[in-house]
Amino acid sequence: MSFGIVGGSGVAVNLVVFNLLLHGLGWRAMVATVLASVVAMGTNYLGFRYFAYRDRAARTPRQIGLFFVFSGLGVVMESGLFYVGYHGLGLTGPLESNAVKALSIVLASAFRFLVYRTWVFQHDARRD
């Protein structure tokens, strides 16, 4: 449940920043999607570390590095999927671009969930 709360707030941050940049300020679509994903990545780290996985192993340089490596891969996946829908399929209107963005977030989040839980925020057996 806590993963869902943090993830949901990350999706909200991602979509708000994306819409502000693309539809509010007229930035290029790929710049808007990547920057929105990076901002959400930062807020997600704080939420996962201090809320969702606070019972897991203590923060280490390795954990922080893994988080940002896997999150970066998630941003690449998300951006690639967005590119296909936005540029490849021509889904460029406000409603269509948000649908493509949301779908790309969901698909990349499945990858993130698995790697965060398995490798980044590992269970600390000493706390049992």
Phi, psi and chi 1 to 4 in degrees:
 res  aa     phi    psi   chi1   chi2   chi3   chi4
   1 MET       -  -42.9  179.4  161.1  142.1      -
   2 SER   -66.3  -32.4   56.7      -      -      -
   3 PHE   -60.8  -41.4 -176.7   89.4      -      -
   4 GLY   -64.8  -38.3      -      -      -      -
   5 ILE   -65.1  -49.3  -67.8  169.1      -      -
   6 VAL   -65.3  -45.1  173.4      -      -      -
   7 GLY   -61.4  -42.6      -      -      -      -
   8 GLY   -63.0  -40.7      -      -      -      -
   9 SER   -68.4  -33.9   66.0      -      -      -
  10 GLY   -65.5  -39.4      -      -      -      -
  11 VAL   -62.7  -43.7  168.5      -      -      -
  12 ALA   -61.2  -46.2      -      -      -      -
  13 VAL   -60.1  -46.0  166.5      -      -      -
  14 ASN   -57.7  -49.1 -160.1  -29.0      -      -
  15 LEU   -69.1  -38.4  -71.1  170.7      -      -
  16 VAL   -65.0  -48.1  166.2      -      -      -
  17 VAL   -63.8  -43.3  172.5      -      -      -
  18 PHE   -56.4  -50.3  170.3   74.2      -      -
  19 ASN   -67.1  -38.4  -81.4  -72.1      -      -
  20 LEU   -60.1  -47.6  174.8   66.9      -      -
  21 LEU   -71.4  -47.9  -64.0  176.5      -      -
  22 LEU   -76.8  -54.9  179.6   62.9      -      -
  23 HIS   -91.9  -26.2  -59.3  -64.0      -      -
  24 GLY   -86.1  -47.7      -      -      -      -
  25 LEU  -103.7   -6.3  -60.8  174.9      -      -
  26 GLY    73.2   26.1      -      -      -      -
  27 TRP   -70.2  161.8  -71.7   26.5      -      -
  28 ARG   -63.8  146.2  -66.3  177.0   45.8 -165.3
  29 ALA   -59.7  -45.2      -      -      -      -
  30 MET   -70.3  -34.8  -68.6  -51.2  -63.5      -
  31 VAL   -65.4  -43.5  172.7      -      -      -
  32 ALA   -62.9  -43.7      -      -      -      -
  33 THR   -69.7  -40.4 -164.1      -      -      -
  34 VAL   -68.2  -46.6  169.6      -      -      -
  35 LEU   -63.4  -40.9 -171.2   55.1      -      -
  36 ALA   -61.6  -40.4      -      -      -      -
  37 SER   -66.3  -38.9  -63.7      -      -      -
  38 VAL   -68.1  -40.9  168.8      -      -      -
  39 VAL   -62.5  -45.1  169.8      -      -      -
  40 ALA   -63.3  -35.7      -      -      -      -
  41 MET   -60.3  -42.8  179.2  173.5   56.0      -
  42 GLY   -64.3  -45.2      -      -      -      -
  43 THR   -67.7  -34.3   61.1      -      -      -
  44 ASN   -65.6  -38.9  -78.3   -9.6      -      -
  45 TYR   -57.3  -47.6  177.1   77.6      -      -
  46 LEU   -61.2  -43.8  -63.3  173.3      -      -
  47 GLY   -65.1  -42.9      -      -      -      -
  48 PHE   -68.3  -44.7  -71.8  132.4      -      -
  49 ARG   -65.8  -43.8  175.0   67.7 -110.9  156.7
  50 TYR  -102.8   -5.1  -62.9  106.6      -      -
  51 PHE  -128.6  -65.3  177.8   64.0      -      -
  52 ALA   -67.8  -41.6      -      -      -      -
  53 TYR  -119.6   34.4  -65.0  124.4      -      -
  54 ARG   -66.3  -20.5   68.0 -178.0  171.6  -88.4
  55 ASP   -88.1    1.0   62.2  -30.8      -      -
  56 ARG   -90.0 -177.6  -58.2  -77.0  174.2  111.6
  57 ALA   -52.9  149.3      -      -      -      -
  58 ALA   -61.3  153.7      -      -      -      -
  59 ARG   -63.1  130.7 -178.5 -179.8   57.8 -127.2
  60 THR  -133.9  161.8   64.0      -      -      -
  61 PRO   -57.2  -36.1  -27.6   35.8      -      -
  62 ARG   -62.4  -45.3  178.9 -177.7 -179.8  -83.3
  63 GLN   -62.3  -45.5 -179.9 -169.4   69.9      -
  64 ILE   -62.7  -43.7  -65.6  167.8      -      -
  65 GLY   -61.5  -46.8      -      -      -      -
  66 LEU   -61.0  -41.4  -75.7  173.4      -      -
  67 PHE   -57.8  -48.6  177.1   85.2      -      -
  68 PHE   -74.0  -29.8  -74.5  102.6      -      -
  69 VAL   -66.2  -51.2  165.2      -      -      -
  70 PHE   -68.2  -35.6  -73.4  129.3      -      -
  71 SER   -65.5  -39.3  -67.4      -      -      -
  72 GLY   -62.0  -41.6      -      -      -      -
  73 LEU   -62.3  -37.9  -70.9  172.5      -      -
  74 GLY   -63.8  -39.2      -      -      -      -
  75 VAL   -64.4  -40.6  169.2      -      -      -
  76 VAL   -62.9  -45.8  169.8      -      -      -
  77 MET   -60.6  -49.2  -68.8  171.6   62.3      -
  78 GLU   -60.3  -44.1 -174.0  180.0  -41.9      -
  79 SER   -67.3  -39.7  -60.4      -      -      -
  80 GLY   -63.2  -43.9      -      -      -      -
  81 LEU   -64.4  -40.7  -67.6  165.0      -      -
  82 PHE   -62.6  -42.9  177.7   78.9      -      -
  83 TYR   -58.0  -44.2 -177.6   89.3      -      -
  84 VAL   -59.5  -46.7  168.7      -      -      -
  85 GLY   -72.0  -43.8      -      -      -      -
  86 TYR   -74.5  -53.9 -170.0   85.6      -      -
  87 HIS   -89.4  -43.3  -68.5  -68.7      -      -
  88 GLY   -69.1  -43.3      -      -      -      -
  89 LEU   -98.7   -6.2  -60.8  175.3      -      -
  90 GLY    72.9   26.2      -      -      -      -
  91 LEU   -86.6   76.2  -58.3  171.9      -      -
  92 THR  -106.9   -7.7   59.3      -      -      -
  93 GLY   -70.5  166.7      -      -      -      -
  94 PRO   -57.1  -46.3  -25.6   33.7      -      -
  95 LEU   -68.0  -45.7 -177.8   60.3      -      -
  96 GLU   -65.9  -43.4  -65.8   89.0   -5.2      -
  97 SER   -65.2  -35.0   63.5      -      -      -
  98 ASN   -69.8  -36.5  -84.9  -77.7      -      -
  99 ALA   -65.3  -43.7      -      -      -      -
 100 VAL   -64.2  -43.4  169.0      -      -      -
 101 LYS   -61.2  -46.7  178.3   69.4  172.7  168.2
 102 ALA   -62.1  -44.2      -      -      -      -
 103 LEU   -63.6  -41.0 -178.6   60.0      -      -
 104 SER   -65.4  -36.0   68.3      -      -      -
 105 ILE   -65.0  -45.6  -69.1  169.2      -      -
 106 VAL   -61.0  -46.5  167.2      -      -      -
 107 LEU   -66.7  -43.0  -65.8  174.0      -      -
 108 ALA   -69.3  -30.1      -      -      -      -
 109 SER   -67.9  -30.6  -67.7      -      -      -
 110 ALA   -61.8  -44.0      -      -      -      -
 111 PHE   -61.4  -47.8  163.6   77.3      -      -
 112 ARG   -60.2  -44.0  -70.5  179.2 -176.3  122.4
 113 PHE   -55.5  -48.2  172.4   74.4      -      -
 114 LEU   -63.1  -46.0  -67.9  172.8      -      -
 115 VAL   -75.9  -35.5  -63.0      -      -      -
 116 TYR   -61.8  -47.8  -68.7  167.6      -      -
 117 ARG   -67.8  -36.2 -170.2  175.9  125.0  168.1
 118 THR   -84.8  -44.4  -55.0      -      -      -
 119 TRP  -115.9  -29.6  -70.9  -62.9      -      -
 120 VAL   -87.7  -56.7  178.6      -      -      -
 121 PHE  -105.3   70.9  -60.5  105.9      -      -
 122 GLN   -71.0  151.2  -65.7  178.7  -22.8      -
 123 HIS   -68.9  134.0 -174.6   70.9      -      -
 124 ASP   -95.6  105.4 -172.3   -9.2      -      -
 125 ALA   -62.1  -25.0      -      -      -      -
 126 ARG   -68.7  -17.9  -66.9  172.4  -63.4 -175.0
 127 ARG   -89.7   -3.7  -65.8 -175.5 -177.1 -159.8
 128 ASP   -76.6      -  -71.7  -22.7      -      -
